[in-house]
Structure formats: structure tokens, C-alpha cells
Amino acid sequence: MTRVDEFNSFYAATAEQTLRVMYASTGDRQVALESTVSAYRHAWRDWSKVRGSDPLGYVRGEAWRSVGLSRGTHPLRKRHEDDSDTALLDALLDLPVDERRLVVLMTLGDIDLDDAAREVGVTAEEGIEGATNALAALEQALGQGIEQLETRLQALGSVTSGLELPEARTLRTRARRSERRNAVALVAVAVLAVVLGGFVATDGDAMARNDAVPQREKLSAESPMETLDAREVDEDDLLTSEQVSRLNPAATWSITGTDTNPDNREPYSTCPIDRFANPDPERVFVRTYTTGGESGERVAEAIEVSRSRKAATAAYRTLVSWYADCTHPRVQLLDSYTVDRPFGDFTILRLRSYRDPEKTFTVGLSSSGTVTSVVVHEVLGAKAPAIETFAQTLNDAVLRVCIDSGGTCTTDLQVQRTVPPATSTAPAFLGIVDLPPVGTVDKVWAGTPPTVSKDDPAATPCELRKSSRKSGKVVGSRVFLIPEAKDQLPAQFAVSQTLVRLPDEKSARRLVDDSEDLMNECASDNLAATISQAGKARAGDQRQRTWRMVFEVSKKQTVQYRTGLVQRGRYVSQVTLTSSRDVDIPRPVFEALIERAGQRLVHAD
């Protein structure tokens, strides 16, 4: 058996058990994962020394030594173990460290008391006393006997089974990289000593010398280890087809191509205007996956390695803005989500293209250290993966690069629905990507810049908002048209929006109530008016009202409106659709548009 095969067999046989031991010892699944992976990397680097003695004891010792560093590196980390036996974990963590390790090694580690004492570093007599005290304390804290406690300890494996350990090949590769980085670190220390020596020897001109050094050559400009790590990201750090299959386990997924050419600028997804958000990336990767079936289901993953965290943050913001400002025909943003993680940025967007054939896109954007990751899922029709499942896949992509990127790895995810990301212009108003398709029109909406004028384009003949000018200030009005579809739409077809800022939230609520009263009176005051489909809704912090209005201009001619008010905080937005009998937007679609207008008010201040 070769050295590689020998280590691979050892890793496959012992890694999961070591992970369970470390989880029970620390009460933190992420610390357990990081310490376990670190320990096996050390074992591979020292394999020729440890293979003939007690490699498993060596690994557990290295894992425990790395725990202190892991906790020191992430002092703000909080445990999220609601799906575990929290009472048992708390009782274990209340024990002295040596006693806790003894109990865990004797149960989950499956070794006898003498070996456990030797591994912890205490005498046999101290081991007996410590184990006895620990078991007595657990029995008292949890009110159960030894057999029941052992069963509960073994059950902790159900939590660690959800953690993904790297493949042996990946682990060995990272270990070799670490060796090279250690060598470079020694050189960096020597260079730093020379630089500092020059600093001391320079009489009064040290700062001038430092400014003259190019930024990329300043040792303090970026972490040398972080930069070296990021350069080591390669194709092996992309998602595997098995990981992508989580999105549709019933299909057979395969990799259709991997592109590493930074000069290829063709976008790999709808909405982006370029292939990469970083104008000068260190490395780039785009991999595509497909099921090959009639569903048209495909996935694209892109990784951009930046030269600094600042550049990576800028790239992430650019990626988000491409989707927030999307202006493709018949493409609409349906939902937005954020993923609550201890560190890093996660945004998930669901979009739909109503072109023929209809497609649904789920887009995940993330930033971790110096790396930005994008995962795009595309499928024909309206059926798409659950957001929670997609978030796990996006996190899988981050986990494969987070260590080398200088980011923070975690499996703790909580997906939350959120307001859409702000558009680049007029963020408090509706964006082009918010507007629904109209009939079969295959052209792009366009919006005027917000302006303030005497005439309110969103007002209806009922003067729905006539009281607003008395108590509030009009922030601006926009009009949305489809200018390239004049031959397909009535001349009056448009969506108009006006935004009003009131002195306080109470005044804003009163404006909505007053406007509702005006609407109720409108039909009786204007015999030519028919008001129907009145609707009320409340979503979180916003209140909305909607109506359909038809005015008879003559026996043969009518003018039709859909109008709605939405209030959030001290802001009120009115959106009015001027349509016709032949071309209209369905009531549920219009009500969703009013809700989106309310979500955009988050960006008003």
C-alpha cells in the first residue's frame, strides 16, 4: 500500500469519529469541523513520523490544540445548536476541561481509561478520579444513568453527520500548500527584519521610503498569507456535480465545462452586463452543470478571486447591482432573501423571464474574504428549488474556498425573506426589474427620472391624493412606459408613481385613511365613475390599499385605472396604472406591485 493510500484509508476510517469527539468536546460544530480538518492536514504533513505509532491519538491531540486558536480567531462566534442535545452539551461544557475530554474519549473515542488519561496528559490515578467526578456530575445534572448518557452522547453524531468533511485528495493538497506558505512565511519574516532594520537606520526619511514602495510590495498592505492562500484557489474548489444534485436529486447532473479565461467577457446569466464584476481579478472560474433533460435545467457557478478584500467587496456590490438594475425584456424580480451567517455577505434573488419559453432563475451571490461566488440555477417553467436548499448549495460553494479566501467557514444558516437590493438610481421608487410583463409585449420598460411638478401623474380623476400636499412633501414622481411598443399598447398606457414624505408615521397613516374615505365617496360624487376590487393588505411594517376605477368618457369610450397606496414609516407611495379594456394587468399582479413599492420605501431615507 502506498503512502497516499495508507493515509486515505486512515482518514476515511477515523475522520467522522474524530469530528464527533471534537463536537462533544467543544459544543460548537464549526470549531469541531475546523479543528478536525486542521489536525488531519498536520497528520498528512507528518505522516512518515506518526504512521507507525498512534496516528489517531496524534490527530485528536492536534485537533484539541487547534481549538484554542479557533476560538481566539473568532471571538464573536455564537453557538447555534438548537437542533442538538443542548442540555447534554451544556452539562459537558460545565465540566473541567480534562474531565470532559476523558468522558468523551471513553465514549465517543472508544478507548479505555488508561489510554484516555495518557492522551489527556494526566496520570492513571488522576484519570480515574477525573472520570468518576465527571460521570457523577453528568448524572446529577441530567438525572440519568451512565447507559442513558452514553446513548445521548452517541446521538450527537446525528448533528455532525450533516457536516461535510473535505475529500482526502483535497485535504492533502491544502496541506502541501500550507507547507509552502510556511516556507514563504519564514522568508517574509527575514525580509521584514531587513525592512525594519532599514527603517531604524534611515535618519528622518523612513516615511518617504515607505511611500515610495509600490502598494503591492508593502508587507503591511495586505496579509501575505491571505494573498498566497487566494492564489491557491483552483478548479478543485468548484462545486462537484454531486453537490449540485442537491437542487434536484431526481435528475442526473454532469459538468459541461469549466472556463478559466479572464478575457472571456460573455455573461453566463441573464441580467449581468459583463462576465466578471472585478475588472482586474487574480483568478476566475466559471463552471456549468446540466441535467440534459427536457426541463432545460442548468447551473452556473462563478468564482472571482480578487487581489484584496476591498476589491472583493466592490465586486460583490457590482454583482448585486447588476441584478437590482436588470433591464431585460419580460424579466421580473419575484423575491429577495438574505442568509444570516456569522460573517460574510449572502444575497439570494428569484427572478422569472416571461419570454417563451418561461424560465425561473435563482441567483445566489456571496462574498468571503477575497473571493466572490455566484451560483445561478435556471429551469423552464415556474418550479424552482426551495430557497433553503439553494442556500445550502450556495454555502457549499463558499465552504470550498472560505479557508483559502481568508473568509470564515460556517454551516450555520438562517434564510430570511428581505426587501430587494437598492437600485442604483431612485432606490425609493419602483425599479424596472419590479414591473410585470404586459400581454405579449416583448420590449423593455423605461422610467423617467424622479421629478416634482404641479401636476401629479399618479393622481386619478377622484383626486385620490389631494390632501397629501397639505400635510406632506412630494419627494418626486416617475412615469414608466414601454416606448418601443407604441404600436401594441394604447396611447395612455403607463404606470405612474408619486412618493410623499409626511412629518411622521401617524400623519402617513392618516393620509392613507383619508384617501380611502375619498375613494368611498368618489362613486357617489361622480356618476361616471365605477369603483371596484377594493383591497386591503398589511405586510410587516407596511399598509396598502388598492382599487380598480372605470370612468365613462362617452357611451362608447371609457378610461380605466388601477391605483394603490402603500405606507411605510412616514412615507406614502401611490402607484397608478392607466390601462384599457384590452390591455390590463391582473389584480393579483397589480397588488404585488403595490407591495413591492412599499418594500422600496425602506431605501427612502
MINUDREN-190062 format. One line per 3 residues: their letters; for each residue x negated, y, z negated of C-alpha. Coordinates in Angstrom, 2 decimals, always signed. Each point is the difference from the previous one (the first is absolute). Last residue first. Layout:
N
A = X,Y,Z ~ ...
//
This chain:
605
DAH = +34.02,+57.76,-3.79 ~ +2.26,-1.49,+2.67 ~ -1.78,-3.38,+0.22
VLR = +2.57,-1.82,-2.14 ~ +2.60,+1.58,+2.30 ~ -0.93,-2.63,+2.60
QGA = +1.93,-2.60,-1.97 ~ +3.15,+2.12,+0.29 ~ -0.35,+0.19,+3.78
REI = -0.41,-3.78,-0.02 ~ +3.33,-0.35,-1.80 ~ +1.61,+2.25,+2.60
LAE = -1.41,-2.22,+2.76 ~ +1.38,-3.09,-1.74 ~ +3.43,+1.65,+0.02
FVP = -0.40,+0.62,+3.72 ~ -0.83,-3.65,+0.67 ~ +2.94,-1.19,-2.10
RPI = +2.37,+2.39,+1.90 ~ -1.06,-1.00,+3.50 ~ -1.87,+2.63,+2.07
DVD = +1.99,+1.50,+2.86 ~ +0.12,+0.27,+3.78 ~ +3.32,-0.47,+1.82
RSS = +2.29,+1.75,-2.46 ~ -2.49,+2.83,-0.39 ~ -2.93,+1.05,-2.18
TLT = -1.23,+2.84,-2.21 ~ -1.82,-1.67,-2.86 ~ -0.37,+2.11,-3.15
VQS = -2.54,-0.37,-2.78 ~ +0.22,+2.12,-3.13 ~ -2.79,-0.02,-2.54
VYR = +0.29,+1.14,-3.61 ~ -2.99,+0.63,-2.25 ~ -0.09,+0.66,-3.73
GRQ = -0.54,-3.65,-0.90 ~ +1.28,-2.17,+2.81 ~ +3.20,+0.86,+1.80
VLG = +1.33,-1.47,+3.25 ~ +2.66,+1.50,+2.22 ~ +1.47,-1.62,+3.08
TRY = +1.50,+0.80,+3.36 ~ +1.33,-2.00,+2.89 ~ +1.48,+2.19,+2.65
QVT = +2.36,-0.22,+2.97 ~ +1.23,+2.69,+2.35 ~ +3.24,-0.66,+1.88
QKK = +1.31,+0.68,+3.49 ~ +3.17,-1.10,+1.77 ~ +2.68,+1.72,-2.03
SVE = -2.40,+2.82,-0.75 ~ -2.84,+0.70,-2.44 ~ +1.21,-2.73,-2.32
FVM = -2.47,-0.37,-2.85 ~ -1.21,-3.40,-1.27 ~ -1.91,-0.38,-3.25
RWT = -1.66,-3.06,-1.56 ~ -1.14,+0.42,-3.60 ~ -2.97,-0.79,-2.28
RQR = -0.91,+0.75,-3.63 ~ -3.30,-0.73,-1.75 ~ -1.49,-0.09,-3.46
QDG = -3.72,-0.60,-0.67 ~ -2.02,-1.03,-3.04 ~ +0.47,-3.74,+0.43
ARA = +2.38,-0.62,+2.86 ~ +3.48,+1.46,-0.30 ~ +2.62,-0.25,+2.69
KGA = +3.22,+1.68,+1.03 ~ +1.82,-0.33,+3.32 ~ +2.72,+1.78,+1.89
QSI = +0.87,-1.95,+3.14 ~ +2.50,+2.63,+1.16 ~ +0.52,+3.69,+0.70
TAA = +2.28,+1.11,+2.82 ~ -0.15,+3.69,+0.87 ~ +2.30,+1.87,+2.40
LND = +2.36,+0.88,-2.84 ~ -2.78,+1.92,-1.74 ~ +0.82,+1.02,-3.57
SAC = +1.60,-3.35,-0.86 ~ -2.88,-1.97,+1.49 ~ -2.63,+2.22,-1.61
ENM = +1.24,-0.20,-3.57 ~ -1.60,-3.36,-0.75 ~ -3.16,+1.15,+1.75
LDE = -0.16,+3.14,-2.08 ~ +0.36,-2.05,-3.19 ~ -2.92,-2.19,+1.09
SDD = -2.07,+3.12,+0.63 ~ +0.68,+1.19,-3.52 ~ -1.10,-3.36,-1.42
VLR = -3.20,+0.01,+2.06 ~ -0.79,+3.57,-1.03 ~ +0.68,-0.85,-3.64
RAS = -2.57,-2.80,+0.13 ~ -2.59,+2.44,+1.32 ~ +0.83,+2.55,-2.69
KED = -0.51,-2.65,-2.68 ~ -3.32,-1.00,+1.57 ~ -1.46,+3.49,-0.28
PLR = -0.38,+3.31,+1.85 ~ +1.16,-1.56,+3.29 ~ -2.14,-0.85,+3.03
VLT = +1.85,-0.59,+3.25 ~ -1.02,-2.21,+2.93 ~ +1.83,+0.06,+3.32
QSV = +0.13,-2.88,+2.47 ~ +1.39,-0.24,+3.51 ~ +0.44,-3.15,+2.08
AFQ = +0.89,+0.60,+3.63 ~ +2.48,-0.81,+2.80 ~ +1.57,+3.22,+1.30
APL = -0.92,-0.59,+3.65 ~ +1.42,-3.51,-0.07 ~ -2.62,-2.74,+0.43
QDK = -1.32,-2.10,+2.87 ~ -1.04,+2.72,+2.48 ~ -1.64,+2.02,-2.76
AEP = -2.08,-2.99,-1.07 ~ -3.51,+1.49,+0.17 ~ +0.86,+2.65,-2.60
ILF = +1.10,-2.43,-2.72 ~ +0.88,+2.60,-2.61 ~ -0.68,+0.74,-3.67
VRS = +0.72,+3.46,-1.44 ~ -1.76,+1.24,-3.10 ~ +1.03,+2.51,-2.66
GVV = -1.95,+1.79,-2.73 ~ -0.50,+0.63,-3.69 ~ +3.43,+1.60,-0.37
KGS = +0.07,+1.59,-3.42 ~ +2.73,-0.71,-2.49 ~ +2.99,+1.44,-1.82
KRS = +1.70,+2.28,+2.51 ~ -1.48,-1.58,+3.12 ~ +1.32,-3.39,-1.08
SKR = +3.64,+1.08,-0.21 ~ +0.52,-0.18,+3.77 ~ -1.21,-3.61,+0.12
LEC = +2.95,-1.85,+1.45 ~ +1.01,+2.86,+2.24 ~ +2.94,-2.10,+1.18
PTA = -1.14,+0.68,+3.57 ~ -3.14,-1.98,-0.83 ~ -3.32,+1.30,-1.36
APD = -3.18,-1.91,+0.95 ~ -1.18,+2.63,+2.50 ~ +0.22,+2.77,-2.63
DKS = +0.06,+3.33,+1.79 ~ -1.83,+2.85,-1.72 ~ -3.35,-1.66,+0.53
VTP = -2.67,-1.85,-1.99 ~ -2.24,-2.35,+1.99 ~ -1.30,-3.55,-0.37
PTG = -1.89,-1.08,+3.15 ~ +2.24,-1.53,+2.70 ~ +0.36,-3.76,+0.16
AWV = -0.40,-2.52,+2.81 ~ +1.61,-3.42,+0.38 ~ -1.63,-2.39,+2.44
KDV = +1.70,-1.64,+2.99 ~ +1.55,-3.40,+0.62 ~ +3.69,+1.00,-0.22
TGV = +2.06,-3.18,-0.25 ~ +2.38,+1.36,-2.61 ~ -1.89,+2.36,-2.29
PPL = -2.86,-1.46,-2.02 ~ -0.34,+1.12,-3.62 ~ -2.06,+2.93,-1.30
DVI = -2.43,-0.63,-2.87 ~ -3.12,-0.36,+2.22 ~ +0.58,+3.53,+1.32
GLF = -0.29,+1.31,-3.54 ~ +2.76,+1.38,-2.21 ~ -0.92,+3.07,-1.97
APA = -2.00,+0.39,-3.21 ~ -3.20,-1.05,+1.82 ~ +0.19,+2.90,+2.50
TST = -3.18,-1.04,+1.84 ~ -2.37,-2.90,-0.73 ~ +2.82,-2.30,-1.09
APP = +0.10,-1.10,-3.61 ~ +0.03,-3.71,-0.78 ~ +3.49,-1.49,-0.28
VTR = +1.59,-0.13,-3.45 ~ -0.66,-3.10,-2.06 ~ +1.11,-3.60,-0.41
QVQ = -2.22,-1.76,-2.52 ~ -2.19,-3.07,+0.35 ~ -1.79,-1.15,-3.16
LDT = -3.30,-1.76,+0.50 ~ -2.53,-1.49,-2.41 ~ -2.35,-2.10,+2.13
TCT = -2.89,+2.40,-0.49 ~ -3.33,+0.88,+1.59 ~ -1.47,+3.45,-0.55
GGS = -1.84,+1.85,+2.75 ~ -3.73,+0.17,+0.70 ~ +0.63,-1.18,+3.54
DIC = -1.94,-3.26,-0.47 ~ +2.21,-1.06,-2.90 ~ +3.25,+1.18,+1.58
VRL = -0.52,-1.63,+3.39 ~ +1.86,-3.34,-0.15 ~ +2.26,+1.21,-2.79
VAD = +1.22,+2.84,+2.20 ~ +1.30,-2.34,+2.70 ~ +1.64,-2.19,-2.64
NLT = +1.61,+3.18,-1.36 ~ +1.62,+0.57,+3.38 ~ +1.22,-3.59,-0.03
QAF = +1.43,+0.43,-3.50 ~ +1.72,+3.22,+1.08 ~ +1.55,-1.86,+2.96
TEI = +1.51,-2.55,-2.36 ~ +1.41,+2.74,-2.25 ~ +1.38,+1.83,+3.05
APA = +1.86,-3.08,+1.15 ~ -1.03,-0.94,+3.53 ~ +2.02,+1.41,+2.93
KAG = +3.31,-0.69,+1.73 ~ +1.30,+2.91,+2.08 ~ -0.79,-1.27,+3.47
LVE = -3.34,-0.95,+1.55 ~ -2.92,-0.12,-2.42 ~ -3.02,+2.15,-0.84
HVV = -2.18,-0.14,-3.11 ~ -2.72,+2.64,-0.43 ~ -2.80,-0.27,-2.56
VST = -2.35,+2.95,-0.47 ~ -3.07,+0.13,-2.23 ~ -2.14,+2.98,-0.98
VTG = -3.45,-0.65,-1.44 ~ -2.37,+2.23,-1.99 ~ +1.59,-0.70,-3.37
SSS = +3.37,-1.59,+0.61 ~ +2.55,+1.70,+2.24 ~ +3.21,-1.58,+1.19
LGV = +2.56,+0.25,+2.78 ~ +2.69,-2.64,+0.58 ~ +2.30,+0.21,+3.00
TFT = +3.15,-2.03,+0.54 ~ +1.31,+0.36,+3.54 ~ +3.41,-1.09,+1.26
KEP = +0.69,-0.43,+3.70 ~ +2.97,+0.49,+2.33 ~ -0.55,-1.28,+3.52
DRY = +1.06,+2.40,+1.41 ~ -0.86,+3.17,-1.89 ~ +1.37,+0.40,-3.47
SRL = -3.47,-0.05,-1.57 ~ +0.23,-0.52,-3.71 ~ -2.27,+1.14,-2.79
RLI = -0.80,-1.36,-3.47 ~ -2.81,+1.76,-1.85 ~ -2.35,-1.27,-2.71
TFD = -2.46,+2.29,-1.76 ~ -2.78,-1.12,-2.37 ~ -2.71,+2.17,-1.50
GFP = -2.72,-1.19,-2.38 ~ -0.14,-0.87,-3.71 ~ +2.19,-1.64,-2.64
RDV = +2.55,-0.96,+2.67 ~ +3.57,+1.23,+0.46 ~ +0.87,-0.73,+3.60
TYS = +1.85,+2.72,+1.86 ~ +2.98,-0.43,+2.25 ~ +1.67,+1.81,+2.87
DLL = +3.13,-0.94,+1.92 ~ +1.63,+0.35,+3.43 ~ -2.33,+2.19,+2.07
QVR = +1.48,+0.29,+3.49 ~ -1.39,-0.74,+3.46 ~ +2.38,+0.79,+2.89
PHT = -2.68,+1.83,+2.03 ~ -3.32,+0.29,-1.84 ~ -0.70,+3.09,-2.08
CDA = -1.70,-1.29,-3.17 ~ -0.95,+2.82,-2.38 ~ +0.22,-2.08,-3.21
YWS = -1.56,-2.94,+1.85 ~ -3.04,+1.91,+1.19 ~ -0.11,+1.88,-3.31
VLT = -0.55,-3.22,-1.97 ~ -2.97,-0.95,+2.17 ~ -1.49,+3.49,-0.34
RYA = +0.32,-0.15,-3.78 ~ -1.79,-3.36,-0.05 ~ -2.79,+1.36,+2.22
ATA = -0.51,+2.98,-2.35 ~ -0.24,-2.35,-2.98 ~ -2.52,-2.16,+1.84
AKR = -2.11,+3.06,+0.88 ~ -0.05,+1.06,-3.66 ~ -0.88,-3.53,-1.09
SRS = -3.05,+0.11,+2.24 ~ -1.36,-1.42,+3.26 ~ +3.36,-1.47,+0.95
VEI = +0.85,-3.62,+0.74 ~ +3.19,-0.17,+2.05 ~ +1.92,-3.26,-0.14
AEA = +2.91,-0.82,+2.31 ~ +2.48,-2.86,-0.21 ~ +2.55,-0.65,+2.74
VRE = +2.88,-2.41,-0.41 ~ +2.30,-1.55,+2.60 ~ +3.53,-1.33,+0.32
GSE = +1.40,+0.10,+3.51 ~ +2.88,-2.12,-1.25 ~ -0.32,-2.26,+3.06
GGT = -2.99,-1.77,-1.50 ~ -3.75,+0.46,+0.29 ~ -0.30,+0.41,-3.74
TYT = -2.48,+2.83,+0.32 ~ -3.05,+1.49,-1.70 ~ -2.10,+3.02,+0.90
RVF = -3.30,+1.14,-1.51 ~ -1.40,+3.52,+0.06 ~ -3.37,+0.71,-1.63
VRE = -1.97,+3.20,-0.45 ~ -3.43,+0.86,-1.45 ~ -1.75,+3.11,-1.33
PDP = +2.78,+2.25,+1.24 ~ -0.50,+3.38,+1.72 ~ +3.36,+1.41,+1.10
NAF = +1.86,-1.89,-2.75 ~ +3.68,-0.50,+0.86 ~ -0.64,-2.80,+2.47
RDI = +2.00,-1.21,+3.00 ~ +1.36,+3.42,+0.85 ~ +3.40,+1.68,+0.24
PCT = +1.57,-2.33,-2.55 ~ +3.81,-0.40,+0.42 ~ +0.38,-3.60,+1.34
SYP = -2.92,-2.35,-0.64 ~ -3.40,-1.08,+1.33 ~ -0.96,+3.47,+1.19
ERN = -2.56,+0.05,+2.89 ~ -3.22,+1.73,-1.09 ~ -2.50,-2.78,+0.74
DPN = -3.32,+1.72,-0.69 ~ -0.16,-1.45,-3.53 ~ -0.25,-3.54,+1.45
TDT = +0.56,-2.66,-2.66 ~ +2.97,-1.79,+1.60 ~ +1.36,-3.31,-1.29
GTI = +2.41,-2.06,+2.11 ~ +3.00,-2.30,+0.15 ~ -0.16,-1.44,-3.51
SWT = +2.66,-2.67,-0.47 ~ +3.25,-0.32,-1.92 ~ +2.38,-2.94,+0.09
AAP = +3.43,+1.14,-1.17 ~ +2.11,-1.17,-2.95 ~ -2.27,+1.73,-2.52
NLR = +0.93,+3.44,+1.36 ~ -1.77,+2.85,-1.80 ~ -2.04,-2.47,-2.08
SVQ = -1.42,-1.19,+3.33 ~ -2.36,+3.00,-0.10 ~ -2.01,-1.65,-2.76
EST = -0.31,-3.24,+1.96 ~ -1.02,+1.93,+3.13 ~ -2.92,+1.41,-1.98
LLD = -0.13,+3.65,-0.97 ~ -3.17,+1.91,+0.81 ~ -3.07,-0.12,-2.25
DED = -1.69,-2.70,+2.09 ~ -0.11,+2.51,+2.85 ~ -2.50,+2.14,-1.90
VER = -0.36,+2.26,-3.02 ~ -3.73,+0.12,-0.82 ~ -0.27,+3.69,+0.85
ADL = +2.38,+0.76,-2.83 ~ -2.29,-1.70,-2.50 ~ -3.01,+2.02,+1.13
TEM = +1.91,+3.26,-0.46 ~ +1.26,-1.05,-3.41 ~ -3.47,-1.09,-1.10
PSE = -1.51,+3.31,+1.09 ~ +2.67,+1.94,-1.97 ~ +0.57,+3.16,+1.95
ASL = -1.64,+3.42,-0.14 ~ -2.34,-0.79,-2.87 ~ -2.64,-1.77,+2.06
KER = -0.04,+2.84,+2.48 ~ -0.78,-1.44,+3.45 ~ +3.51,+0.28,+1.44
QPV = +0.11,+3.66,-0.97 ~ -3.16,+0.90,+1.93 ~ -2.76,+1.25,-2.35
ADN = -0.56,+3.76,+0.22 ~ +2.29,+0.67,-2.92 ~ -2.21,-2.16,-2.22
RAM = -3.14,+1.88,+1.00 ~ +1.59,+3.35,-0.80 ~ +1.06,-1.31,-3.37
ADG = -3.54,-1.07,-0.84 ~ -1.62,+3.29,+0.92 ~ -0.95,+1.37,-3.43
DTA = -3.21,-1.96,-0.33 ~ +0.42,-3.42,+1.56 ~ -1.71,-2.65,-2.11
VFG = +3.13,-0.85,-1.96 ~ +2.10,-0.43,+3.14 ~ -2.76,-1.98,+1.68
GLV = +0.00,-2.42,-2.91 ~ +3.75,-0.21,+0.21 ~ -0.27,-0.89,+3.68
VAL = -2.70,-2.61,-0.70 ~ +2.06,-1.55,-2.77 ~ +3.04,+0.00,+2.27
VAV = -1.99,-1.83,+2.66 ~ -0.95,-2.70,-2.51 ~ +3.59,-0.30,-1.17
AVL = +1.19,-0.21,+3.59 ~ -2.52,-2.78,+0.71 ~ +1.31,-1.97,-2.95
AVA = +3.55,+0.63,+1.19 ~ -0.91,-1.28,+3.46 ~ -1.02,-3.32,-1.53
NRR = +3.21,-0.14,-2.01 ~ +1.95,+0.78,+3.16 ~ -1.61,-2.91,+1.80
ESR = +0.91,-2.37,-2.82 ~ +3.55,+1.38,-0.02 ~ +0.29,-0.72,+3.69
RAR = -1.01,-3.61,-0.62 ~ +2.69,-0.30,-2.68 ~ +2.60,+1.49,+2.31
TRL = -0.80,-2.64,+2.61 ~ +0.19,-2.79,-2.58 ~ +3.43,+1.20,-1.14
TRA = +1.30,+0.23,+3.55 ~ -1.13,-3.56,+0.75 ~ +1.52,-1.29,-3.24
EPL = +3.37,+1.54,+0.87 ~ +1.11,+2.83,-2.21 ~ +2.30,-0.67,-2.97
ELG = +3.57,+1.13,+0.44 ~ +1.98,+0.50,-3.18 ~ +3.48,-1.53,-0.13
STV = -1.32,-3.16,-1.65 ~ -1.25,+2.25,-2.78 ~ +3.52,+0.56,-1.29
SGL = +1.16,-3.62,+0.10 ~ -3.29,-0.96,-1.66 ~ +1.22,+1.67,-3.16
AQL = +2.07,-3.18,-0.48 ~ -3.09,-1.82,-1.31 ~ -0.09,+2.40,-2.94
RTE = +3.68,-0.56,-0.70 ~ -0.48,-3.78,-0.04 ~ -2.99,+0.40,-2.33
LQE = +2.10,+2.09,-2.37 ~ +2.74,-2.63,-0.04 ~ -2.52,-2.71,-0.85
IGQ = -1.62,+2.14,-2.74 ~ +3.22,+0.79,-1.80 ~ +2.24,+3.02,+0.39
GLA = +0.99,+3.11,-1.99 ~ -1.67,+2.43,+2.40 ~ -2.07,+2.10,-2.43
QEL = -0.44,-2.74,-2.62 ~ -0.95,-2.69,+2.48 ~ -2.34,+2.41,+1.77
AAL = -1.73,+0.97,-3.26 ~ -0.43,-3.63,-1.02 ~ -1.43,-0.85,+3.43
ANT = -2.49,+2.85,-0.24 ~ -1.12,-0.79,-3.56 ~ -0.63,-3.64,+0.87
AGE = -1.87,+0.90,+3.19 ~ -2.21,+2.47,-1.88 ~ -0.81,-2.40,-2.84
IGE = -0.86,-2.84,+2.34 ~ -2.06,+2.28,+2.23 ~ -1.88,+1.49,-2.94
EAT = -0.97,-3.53,-1.05 ~ -1.07,-0.90,+3.55 ~ -2.10,+3.17,+0.21
VGV = +1.07,+2.99,+2.09 ~ -0.91,+1.11,+3.52 ~ +3.38,-0.14,+1.74
ERA = -1.30,-2.70,+2.34 ~ -1.51,-2.01,-2.88 ~ +3.22,+0.27,-2.00
ADD = +2.03,-1.20,+3.00 ~ -2.38,-2.92,+0.57 ~ +0.32,-1.07,-3.63
LDI = +3.78,+0.47,-0.04 ~ +0.70,-2.15,+3.02 ~ +0.60,+1.24,+3.56
DGL = +3.25,+0.31,+2.01 ~ -0.49,+3.67,+0.90 ~ +3.75,+0.64,-0.32
TML = +0.19,-1.53,-3.47 ~ -3.41,-0.13,-1.71 ~ -1.29,+2.98,+2.00
VVL = +3.06,+2.11,-0.88 ~ -0.21,-0.79,-3.71 ~ -3.72,+0.74,-0.20
RRE = +0.30,+3.20,+2.05 ~ +2.65,+1.37,-2.38 ~ -2.09,-0.85,-3.05
DVP = -3.04,+1.75,+1.49 ~ +1.97,+3.14,+0.85 ~ +1.79,+0.39,-3.31
LDL = +3.70,-0.75,+0.42 ~ +2.57,+2.71,+0.75 ~ -0.57,-0.55,+3.73
LAD = +1.24,-3.56,-0.33 ~ +3.21,+1.08,-1.76 ~ +0.62,+2.66,+2.67
LLA = -0.51,-2.56,+2.77 ~ +2.38,-2.45,-1.68 ~ +2.71,+2.65,-0.41
TDS = -0.54,+1.19,+3.57 ~ +0.67,-3.41,+1.52 ~ -0.13,+1.29,+3.57
DDE = +2.32,+1.82,+2.43 ~ -0.21,+3.22,-2.00 ~ -3.80,-0.05,+0.25
HRK = -0.69,+3.54,+1.14 ~ -3.21,+0.82,-1.84 ~ -1.16,+3.57,+0.19
RLP = -3.23,+1.14,+1.66 ~ -1.11,+3.45,-1.07 ~ -3.45,-1.08,-1.12
HTG = -0.79,-1.61,+3.36 ~ -3.77,-0.34,+0.18 ~ -0.33,-0.64,-3.72
RSL = +2.54,-2.80,+0.19 ~ -1.89,-1.61,+2.86 ~ -3.38,+0.48,-1.64
GVS = +1.18,-1.67,-3.21 ~ +1.55,-2.83,+1.98 ~ -3.22,-0.65,+1.95
RWA = -1.56,-1.87,-2.92 ~ +3.05,-2.27,-0.24 ~ -0.25,-0.95,+3.65
EGR = -3.73,-0.67,-0.30 ~ +0.60,-2.35,-2.92 ~ +2.84,-1.78,+1.80
VYG = -2.21,-0.45,+3.06 ~ -2.97,-1.33,-2.00 ~ +2.24,-2.45,-1.84
LPD = +1.26,-1.21,+3.37 ~ -3.54,-0.31,+1.38 ~ -1.23,-2.16,-2.90
SGR = -3.46,-1.27,+0.93 ~ -1.09,-1.08,+3.49 ~ +1.83,+2.60,+2.05
VKS = -1.08,+2.92,-2.22 ~ -3.44,+0.87,+1.40 ~ +0.49,-0.73,+3.73
WDR = +3.43,+1.61,-0.24 ~ -1.30,+3.35,-1.26 ~ +1.52,+2.12,+2.80
WAH = +2.97,-2.36,+0.20 ~ +0.59,+0.16,-3.77 ~ -0.16,+3.79,+0.03
RYA = +2.70,+0.07,+2.65 ~ +1.97,-2.51,-2.07 ~ -0.13,+2.34,-2.99
SVT = +1.11,+3.06,+1.97 ~ +3.04,-1.84,+1.36 ~ +1.00,-1.07,-3.51
SEL = -0.56,+3.46,-1.48 ~ +2.10,+1.66,+2.70 ~ +2.86,-2.48,-0.31
AVQ = +0.13,+0.06,-3.80 ~ -0.21,+3.79,-0.07 ~ +2.93,+0.06,+2.42
RDG = +2.02,-2.54,-1.98 ~ -0.37,+1.85,-3.29 ~ +0.56,-1.91,-3.27
TSA = -3.76,-0.27,-0.41 ~ -0.66,-3.54,-1.27 ~ +3.18,-1.54,+1.43
YMV = -0.79,+1.52,+3.38 ~ -3.65,-1.05,-0.21 ~ +0.89,-3.61,-0.69
RLT = +2.60,-0.04,+2.79 ~ -2.55,+1.39,+2.48 ~ -2.56,-2.59,-1.06
QEA = +2.54,-2.75,+0.65 ~ +0.76,+1.42,+3.45 ~ -3.71,+0.19,+0.87
TAA = -1.00,-3.52,-1.11 ~ +0.53,-2.55,+2.77 ~ -0.14,+2.31,+3.03
YFS = -3.07,+1.80,-1.32 ~ -1.88,-3.21,-0.75 ~ +0.84,-1.44,+3.41
NFE = -1.12,+3.21,+1.73 ~ -3.22,+0.03,-2.03 ~ -0.91,-3.53,+1.07
DVR = +0.98,+0.64,+3.60 ~ -2.28,+3.06,+0.11 ~ -2.94,-1.84,-1.57
TM = +0.43,-2.85,+2.46 ~ +1.39,-3.39,-0.99
//
